[in-house]
Amino acid sequence: MRSSVIVRGDVLPQYAELASECGDPQRPTGLLWGVDLHACASRKEAKTEWRKAVAGIRATLDQYPSVRRVCVAGRRPEDSSRPLAPVKRVPGGLALQIHNDLERDRGRFVQTLVLDVTGCDQPAKLTDRLAETFDARSTGWSDLTLTWNDITDRGCEQAWEAQAL
C-alpha cells in the first residue's frame, strides 16, 4: 500500500506513522486526505475546513489521474458530547458528493471513503484497515461514510456490507 498511496491534507496523529512511510509515487492509485477539525471553535469554521479539503482533493486528483480510491480521514474534537459542540459528526453526504462531482465534472469513477477517526486509539489497526481499503482489488461501494467504531472489528468492505443490509 505505502508505495501506491499519497498522503495529503492534515497529518492526523492516528496515522502519522503511515504518513511518514508513504512516499510520493509517480502513479499513485490511492489518496489519503486528512482533515483535522480538532481545534475548530464553530460549525462555520469546520464547514470551511471541509470545503478546503474538498478543493484540495479535487486539485490533487487533477494532478494524479491514476488515483482510483480516496479516503478522507476526519478528526473531530474529542469532547463532542457537549450539547453545543461545534462538530458533532462528519458530514454524511460528503463521500457521495465528492464521488458524484468527480464522475460528473471529470468523468472519473473514484471510490470515496469518508472515515471519522475520532477516538481511534489503535493506529496500527487503522493502518491495517486503510491498507485493506487501498489494496482491495474490486469492491462494490462507490461512496462510503464510516466511523472508527464501524471498522474496529471488521474491515471497510464488511462494514459496507453491514450497512447495505
N, C-alpha and C positions, 0 to 999 in steps of 0.2 A: 504494500500500500504506500509506504513512505516515498517510493520513487515515482509514483504517478499522481500524487495529490499535492496541490499547492495550498498554503495556509495564508489567508489574508484577513484584514479587519483587526479587531482586538484579539490579542492572545489571552485567552482565559486561563486562570490557574488550573482548571480541571484538565486541560490538555496541553499545558506549557511544554512538557517533555516531548510530546509528539510533535509539536510545532518546531522545536529545535532540531528534531531528526529529519523533518521533511526538507527536501532541497527545493530547487526551482527548476523542475524538468522542462524540457523544450515542448513536449506534447502531453501535458497532464490530462488525465481523464476525470479527475475529481477536484472539487474546490471546497475547502473548509473555511467558512467565514465566521468570525467571532463578533458578537455584539454584547458589549459589557454595559448593562444598564444599572449596575450596582450603585453607582453614585447619582443616578437621576433623582432629582428632587420633585419632579412633577410628571404628570402623564404627557404633557405637551413636550417636555424635554425628551422623554422616552420615545415618543412618536417621531420626533426629529431624528433621533439616533437610528430608528428603524428605517426611515426614509434615506438617510445617508448610506446605510448598509445596502439597501436595495440598489441605489445608484452605483455604489462601488462594485456590487456583484455584476451588474449589467456591464460596466466598463471592463471588468476583468474577463467576463465571458466573451466580450468583443475581441479582447487581446488574445484569448486562448480558445479558439473554436473547437478544440479537441475535447473540452470538458463536457461530460455527459451526466455527471451527478454533482449536485450541490448540497452541502449540509450547512445550514445556518444555525450555529450554536449560540443561544442566548442565555445570559446570566442576569436574573432579576435580583433586586435587593433581597437579602435573606429574611428580613422582617416584613414580609408581605402579608402577614396575618392581620395587621392593623386595619381598621375599617377605612381609613383614608390613605392607604398605601398607594404610592404613585404608580407602581407597576404590579398588578396582581397576577397577570398571566401573559404568556406570549400570544400575539395576535393569531387567532385560529385560522383565518383565511390567507395568511401570508404565503404559505407554501403554494397554495393554488394560484394566488395572484402572480407570484414570480414565475411559476411554471407556464401559466397561460400567456403572460406578457412575452416571455421568450419564444414561445411557439408562434404567437400571433405576429410579433414585431420583427423577429429574427429568423423565423422559420426553423427553429431548432427544438427538438424534443429533449428536454433536460429534466431528469428526475430531481425533485426538490424536497429535501427533508428540513423541517424546522424543528430543532431539538432544544428544549428547555433544560439546561444542565444545572440549574439552581439546585443546591443541596447534594450535588454529586460529591461524594467523599471517597470515591474509588477511581482515581484517574486511570489506573491500569485497565480496569474493566471497561471504562469509557473508551479508551484507546482500542480495545478489542472490538467493541461494538461498532466503532467508526470504521475499523479495518474490515469487518464483516460487510458493512454497508457499501463501502467503496470497492471492495474486491468481488462482490457477488456478480456472477455473470449476467443473469437476467432476472429481473424482479417484476412483479405485476403492478406496483404502485407508480404513480406519476408525481403525486404530491402527498406529503405526509407531515403531520404535526404530532410530535410526541414529547413526553417529559422524561426526565431521568427515571422516575418511578416506573414508567411503561417498559423500559428496557433494562432494568436492573437484573431481572432474572431470565430475560429472553432477548433475542436479537430484534432488530428493527423489522425484519421480514415477518417474524412471528407476531410482533405487536401489531403490524399492519393487518395480518390475517385475523387477529382477535378483534380489531376494530371493524373489519369488514363483515363480520358475522352478526 
